[in-house]
Amino acid sequence: MINKQEIRNDLYHAVNGQWLKTAKIPNDRPTTGGFMDLVLDIEDKLIKDFDNLQPKTKGMEQFIKYYNMTKDFETRNKNGISDVKKYIEKLESIKNLKDLENINKEWIFKGLPLPYSFYVTADMADATRNVLWLDIPSIILPEKGYYEEGNEEAKRLLDIYGKMLYKLLDIFGYSKEEQDKLVDDTFKFDRMMAQYIKTSVELADYPKSNNPRTQEEVNKYSEFLNFEKIVNDIIGQTPDKIVVCEPKFYENYNLFLNEQNIELIRSWLITRLIVSLKSYLTEDIRQIGGMYKRALSGTKEEMSVAKYAYYLSTDMFSEIVSVYYGEKYFGKKAKEDVYNMVKSMISVYEKRLKENTWLEDETKKYAVKKLETLNILVGYPDKYDEVYDKLVVDEKESFFSNTMRFSKIMAEHEYAKWNTTVKKLEWGMSSNTVNAYYNPSVNHICFPAAILQAPFYSLTQTKSENYGGIGAVIGHEISHAFDNNGSQFDENGNLKNWWTKKDYETFDKKAKAMIDLFDGIEFSGGKINGKLTVSENIADAGGLSCALEALKNGGEYNLEEFFINWAKIWRIKAKKEYLDYVIKVDVHAPGELRANIQPRNLDDFYKTFNVEENDKMYLDKKKRVNIW
């Protein structure tokens, strides 16, 4: 039973307190709660399905073969590391950076680690066209700040990463002396690269990743690598532009990617390769290879073989599983109901934009136009991409060989999108994923079937509960079209300023108020970074506010149910290590703060629960933030 008086001081704990006392975090997870409960339920259902399924379609038939091969560790343990030896030998034979160029094509198309990375996606300047993007390689620690002098958490994590490497290198037959050098070299090269990467806050400002360069300009980044050859290996020709995500990294490339450091680079390539392949070899390697991630998240143990096989195989056959899950577990009535909720939320947004008092008429016109062209994806895709029909399991090959072949097929498919027309309605998330998203480059919002369940949504929940759940999520995703990042894109997905100078200055002030509302709040021994989380907080504020108005526009409603379910969807119990990590890198504020802070901005919350000045949930009217 929820004590309504307690809500005045702490909505989150009043609603979730009893649950928090009894909830247990699974040993193979860092969290439990609203989102994770659905994740666990879906994985349980689908594992049971896949273990007993007699597939009727070509796609599912090949998926089940791959799924069964994934969990056949008896065969995989017998194969050991034999399949990987040829890859290791190629890296060990590297004597100079020219040799690195020679493995580029194979490594790129099999998704293996290199000291650079490429991908193809929409051009921010012309969102109808797919272009080539140059990104940075991944680093060991989660974020640039970990590399600062005296960071104790970094020392702990690097110590565990080192122990993991020693155990893996031992399996691969390296002597103690060789292991020492490989580990030491890897850490040195990793730290060299980390100096020039963006921070989490800088990465959150994603429009600034749009830095178009000519091939000639990219060539100048390296005195030692032929980027023109590398690019030609990928797309078969020289493009008119390459978008560089982090120019600073490549402007300093010669300082660490040079012949003098060839031994460090070779060691880094070897250890990163081994770690990247940890999921495709033996059970011992899988367990050892998870040491670092478990330490980072506070997870006690690795996933069971059944769960591991489920995630790895569904990731490879994502669209096939997406169609399967949607067709089996998502009803037509629910799809229609949620779609109508989305339309009602868009109507509220349109009304608010037209009645907005701080935007000039010209800006309002563009904002409404963007809203009117917003595409909606609900539930699951009608069909999967034909490329998945090429994923045919060869039962004479090992699991590793099949995986590398499949990776190559999928990579070739992705790179073949270069210079083609962007598909505006292509799903970017599978239907069995408990999440939702807004994509500014195609101006669409997506709500997969997996999140369209209680407590977010259910045909058996009240309308008020549904609007406090999925309604607020729908509003959140719409709000991303007008947050500090999304607002920089027009209705066609192009990075284009459609604001007047005065309007954008006003918006910046409002965004600054949202930053101040969260910045510096102490949580789990750390402090919230208001700049890092501002886009998500703006989206939460707009989402909750608009869901509230949409609910009130639709007849009878119960605002107690609305706010209580809002608090319920954000309930989470998490390991301290996980919280310490996400506070530093996640653009989302912790669930407790999302549940408690946004309602304080709304007059209806105060009226519903009789919140007064001496209550802890009370926020001074001057500090309340309302943007959309």
Rosetta blueprint (number, residue, H / E / L):
1 M L
2 I L
3 N L
4 K H
5 Q H
6 E H
7 I H
8 R L
9 N L
10 D L
11 L H
12 Y H
13 H H
14 A H
15 V H
16 N H
17 G H
18 Q H
19 W H
20 L H
21 K H
22 T H
23 A L
24 K L
25 I L
26 P L
27 N L
28 D L
29 R L
30 P L
31 T E
32 T E
33 G E
34 G H
35 F H
36 M H
37 D H
38 L H
39 V H
40 L H
41 D H
42 I H
43 E H
44 D H
45 K H
46 L H
47 I H
48 K H
49 D H
50 F H
51 D H
52 N H
53 L L
54 Q L
55 P L
56 K L
57 T L
58 K H
59 G H
60 M H
61 E H
62 Q H
63 F H
64 I H
65 K H
66 Y H
67 Y H
68 N H
69 M H
70 T H
71 K L
72 D L
73 F H
74 E H
75 T H
76 R H
77 N H
78 K H
79 N H
80 G L
81 I L
82 S L
83 D L
84 V L
85 K H
86 K H
87 Y H
88 I H
89 E H
90 K H
91 L H
92 E H
93 S L
94 I L
95 K L
96 N L
97 L H
98 K H
99 D H
100 L H
101 E H
102 N H
103 I H
104 N H
105 K H
106 E H
107 W H
108 I H
109 F H
110 K L
111 G L
112 L L
113 P L
114 L L
115 P L
116 Y L
117 S E
118 F E
119 Y E
120 V E
121 T E
122 A E
123 D L
124 M L
125 A L
126 D L
127 A L
128 T L
129 R E
130 N E
131 V E
132 L E
133 W E
134 L E
135 D E
136 I L
137 P L
138 S L
139 I L
140 I L
141 L L
142 P L
143 E L
144 K H
145 G H
146 Y H
147 Y H
148 E L
149 E L
150 G L
151 N L
152 E H
153 E H
154 A H
155 K H
156 R H
157 L H
158 L H
159 D H
160 I H
161 Y H
162 G H
163 K H
164 M H
165 L H
166 Y H
167 K H
168 L H
169 L H
170 D H
171 I H
172 F L
173 G L
174 Y L
175 S L
176 K H
177 E H
178 E H
179 Q H
180 D H
181 K H
182 L H
183 V H
184 D H
185 D H
186 T H
187 F H
188 K H
189 F H
190 D H
191 R H
192 M H
193 M H
194 A H
195 Q L
196 Y L
197 I L
198 K L
199 T L
200 S H
201 V H
202 E H
203 L H
204 A H
205 D L
206 Y H
207 P H
208 K H
209 S H
210 N L
211 N L
212 P E
213 R E
214 T L
215 Q H
216 E H
217 E H
218 V H
219 N H
220 K L
221 Y L
222 S L
223 E L
224 F L
225 L L
226 N L
227 F H
228 E H
229 K H
230 I H
231 V H
232 N H
233 D H
234 I H
235 I H
236 G L
237 Q L
238 T L
239 P L
240 D L
241 K L
242 I E
243 V E
244 V E
245 C L
246 E L
247 P H
248 K H
249 F H
250 Y H
251 E H
252 N L
253 Y H
254 N H
255 L H
256 F H
257 L L
258 N L
259 E H
260 Q H
261 N H
262 I H
263 E H
264 L H
265 I H
266 R H
267 S H
268 W H
269 L H
270 I H
271 T H
272 R H
273 L H
274 I H
275 V H
276 S H
277 L L
278 K H
279 S H
280 Y H
281 L L
282 T L
283 E H
284 D H
285 I H
286 R H
287 Q H
288 I H
289 G H
290 G L
291 M H
292 Y H
293 K H
294 R H
295 A H
296 L H
297 S H
298 G L
299 T L
300 K L
301 E L
302 E L
303 M L
304 S L
305 V H
306 A H
307 K H
308 Y H
309 A H
310 Y H
311 Y H
312 L H
313 S H
314 T H
315 D H
316 M H
317 F L
318 S H
319 E H
320 I H
321 V H
322 S H
323 V H
324 Y H
325 Y H
326 G H
327 E H
328 K H
329 Y H
330 F L
331 G L
332 K H
333 K H
334 A H
335 K H
336 E H
337 D H
338 V H
339 Y H
340 N H
341 M H
342 V H
343 K H
344 S H
345 M H
346 I H
347 S H
348 V H
349 Y H
350 E H
351 K H
352 R H
353 L H
354 K H
355 E H
356 N L
357 T L
358 W L
359 L L
360 E L
361 D H
362 E H
363 T H
364 K H
365 K H
366 Y H
367 A H
368 V H
369 K H
370 K H
371 L H
372 E H
373 T L
374 L L
375 N E
376 I E
377 L E
378 V E
379 G E
380 Y L
381 P L
382 D L
383 K L
384 Y L
385 D L
386 E H
387 V H
388 Y H
389 D H
390 K H
391 L L
392 V L
393 V L
394 D L
395 E L
396 K L
397 E L
398 S L
399 F H
400 F H
401 S H
402 N H
403 T H
404 M H
405 R H
406 F H
407 S H
408 K H
409 I H
410 M H
411 A H
412 E H
413 H H
414 E H
415 Y H
416 A L
417 K L
418 W L
419 N L
420 T L
421 T E
422 V L
423 K L
424 K L
425 L L
426 E L
427 W L
428 G L
429 M L
430 S L
431 S L
432 N L
433 T L
434 V L
435 N L
436 A L
437 Y E
438 Y E
439 N E
440 P L
441 S L
442 V L
443 N L
444 H E
445 I E
446 C E
447 F E
448 P E
449 A H
450 A H
451 I H
452 L L
453 Q L
454 A L
455 P L
456 F L
457 Y L
458 S L
459 L L
460 T L
461 Q L
462 T L
463 K H
464 S H
465 E H
466 N H
467 Y H
468 G H
469 G H
470 I H
471 G H
472 A H
473 V H
474 I H
475 G H
476 H H
477 E H
478 I H
479 S H
480 H H
481 A H
482 F H
483 D L
484 N L
485 N L
486 G H
487 S H
488 Q H
489 F E
490 D L
491 E L
492 N L
493 G L
494 N L
495 L E
496 K L
497 N L
498 W L
499 W L
500 T L
501 K H
502 K H
503 D H
504 Y H
505 E H
506 T H
507 F H
508 D H
509 K H
510 K H
511 A H
512 K H
513 A H
514 M H
515 I H
516 D H
517 L H
518 F H
519 D L
520 G L
521 I L
522 E E
523 F E
524 S L
525 G L
526 G E
527 K E
528 I L
529 N L
530 G H
531 K H
532 L H
533 T H
534 V H
535 S H
536 E H
537 N H
538 I H
539 A H
540 D H
541 A H
542 G H
543 G H
544 L H
545 S H
546 C H
547 A H
548 L H
549 E H
550 A H
551 L H
552 K H
553 N H
554 G L
555 G L
556 E L
557 Y L
558 N L
559 L H
560 E H
561 E H
562 F H
563 F H
564 I H
565 N H
566 W H
567 A H
568 K H
569 I H
570 W L
571 R L
572 I E
573 K E
574 A E
575 K L
576 K H
577 E H
578 Y H
579 L H
580 D H
581 Y H
582 V H
583 I H
584 K H
585 V H
586 D L
587 V L
588 H L
589 A L
590 P L
591 G H
592 E H
593 L H
594 R H
595 A H
596 N H
597 I H
598 Q H
599 P H
600 R H
601 N H
602 L L
603 D H
604 D H
605 F H
606 Y H
607 K H
608 T H
609 F H
610 N L
611 V L
612 E L
613 E L
614 N L
615 D L
616 K L
617 M L
618 Y L
619 L L
620 D L
621 K H
622 K H
623 K H
624 R L
625 V L
626 N L
627 I L
628 W L
